Amino acid sequence: MSDSVSFRCRCCGEVHAGWPDWHFGAPDPVRAVPETERPARVDLTADGCVIDGQEFFAKGLLRLPVKGSADALTWGVWISLGE
């Protein structure tokens, strides 16, 4: 892990060495569902999401090498899937 790069974690507040992982907790279409309706309409896990039993999403991690570093920058991306 790189000693020259560090970041403060939004979740735990601690400083971690290396590159952070960037991701969103849910796919963007979840925002269109009113918050009060989400418990009934959205089935969300760490790597999958189903909205109204009709829209399907999977989360993948895209690891991007960082030039000059043994570390990689990781982006969490949500993709839309067919049933």
Residue pairs with C-beta under 8 A, 6 or more apart in sequence:
1 17
1 18
1 70
1 71
2 17
2 18
2 19
2 66
2 69
2 70
2 71
3 17
5 17
5 18
5 19
5 69
5 71
6 15
6 16
6 17
6 18
7 15
7 16
7 19
7 20
8 14
8 15
8 16
9 15
9 16
9 20
18 71
19 66
19 69
19 71
19 72
19 73
19 74
20 73
21 61
21 73
21 74
21 75
21 76
22 73
22 74
22 75
22 76
23 59
23 61
23 74
23 75
23 76
23 77
24 76
24 78
25 44
26 42
26 44
26 49
26 78
27 49
27 57
27 59
27 78
27 80
28 78
29 51
29 55
29 57
30 38
30 42
30 44
30 49
30 51
33 41
33 42
33 51
41 51
41 52
42 49
42 50
42 51
43 49
43 50
43 51
46 59
47 58
47 59
47 60
48 56
48 57
48 58
48 59
49 55
49 56
49 57
49 58
49 59
49 78
50 56
50 57
51 57
54 83
55 80
56 80
56 81
56 82
56 83
57 78
57 79
57 80
57 81
58 78
58 79
58 81
59 76
59 77
59 78
59 79
60 76
60 77
60 79
61 74
61 75
61 76
61 77
62 74
62 75
62 76
62 77
63 72
63 73
63 74
64 72
64 73
64 74
64 75
65 72
66 72
66 73
